[in-house]
Amino acid sequence: MLSPNEDRGPMSTPQAPFVIDDRDASNFRVNREVFVSNDILAQEHAQIFERCWLFVGHESEIPAPFDFRTRKVAGRPVIFTRDKQGAVQVLYNSCPHRGAEVCREGAGNRKIHTCFYHGWSFDSSGQCVLVPDQDSYGEDFGRPGLRSPARVESYRGFVFASFSEEVEDLTTYLAEARHWIDLLCDKSRDGLQVAQGTHEYSIRANWKLLIENSIDGYHAATTHPTYFEMLIASGVDLAKLMATVKNTSGGDRGCFDLGNGHSLVGGANLGMGIDLPNPEAAAQVAANQDRVLQEHGAERGDQVNNWGGNMFIFPSLLLIWTDFGILIRTLQPVNPEYLEVTGWELRVPEEGKEAGELRGQSYLAFWGPGGLATPDDVEALESCQRGFKTGSQSIWSDISRGMARDQAAMDDELQMRLFWRKWNELMTGEPALPEPGGLTLPRPVDVG
């Protein structure tokens, strides 16, 4: 690990390593300065967000030529659109003339985007098609267009961009995570669909705290008591439910190391098992699951239908599919103690309208801004951020749970350590070595 006296460049950094990773003592700690330092956030932008693949959007958000969405990717405004041929484009939403946002609407369908400041106009591929009074410029005026990130690639409908030409191709970067994306996407023959709308909120906390929280397998019982009170009142066997977070299934449920800092907490019998009181909805879901079994075979079909969990794709994308539905969550760090979050719901079209609406209600009831989980999580993370004000009196966060186990369970913290090791590798150059201990991380059956 990085020596306390080793030069870290221009940052004001903690007088200790960022991360203590003592395998012999099963001790993993993170210096809390990384949650409050402006200098560290600046280096995170340079070393992580500028060098990795970042989620932009899902292709189903822009189904037709000229459809567009505007949003931010690592703080940079972009237009996510399709050109006249239907190809996906990601364009910086900044006029090459003076820098104003060219498109100021959140979504729509438009062949031409015109900057309101001086009237420069651009087509859906970013080409500049009009500069008013162009004769006023010199003969060599090149009429510059909208630029794009260095790399834009898509995997199974999930569109990513990278600001670096040097990044590896997206499929390689996703590593084992792509097999889980395949499982998720194979629920639908025609392609998963993003439900209309998003939910957006902010948290007065460091962005890395939300990563930890989103893949934390054991905070639910203490952080979300109202949700569990509701379950008990509705007749749910709470002891049986809580037993699902234990790794008791012979290696098919727990914490999975997917490579490159990616991870998943979940596995068998944890995906999309919501009770559907509407008989018609239940029948459509069952029919789609039968189709999956016929098309993919018994073993893989069972995994497509029933496997799920909380998957993290480094550095800032969460894909979660459980009883509550399918969630895409991404985040934007604004400053060390403030982040913005966006969530989308994905649906399986073959399950039908009624099942989709029921899943949507479940999604909002748990993950929505006014749901039974998100407000609790926001409160917990903001409480952590306030607690970091103790400074030198308490400088370490412990993430050691499960280090001594041979098999990582769902209520361990392997997934968080995977994130922190990759984070530390990119920040310091120290290689992120696999966690020893005979841990077996089974991969879903692959048809490729």
PyMOL commands that set and color helices and strands:
alter all, ss='L'
color gray80, all
select helices_A, chain A and resi 32-35+38-49+59-61+134-136+170-174+177-185+207-214+220-223+225-233+238-245+279-296+298-306+349-367+374-393+414-428
alter helices_A, ss='H'
color red, helices_A
select strands_A, chain A and resi 19-22+27-31+54-58+67-73+76-82+88-92+107-109+112-114+121-123+128-130+151-155+158-162+193-194+199-203+253-259+262-267+308-313+317-322+325-335+338-347+396-398
alter strands_A, ss='S'
color yellow, strands_A
deselect
rebuild
show_as cartoon
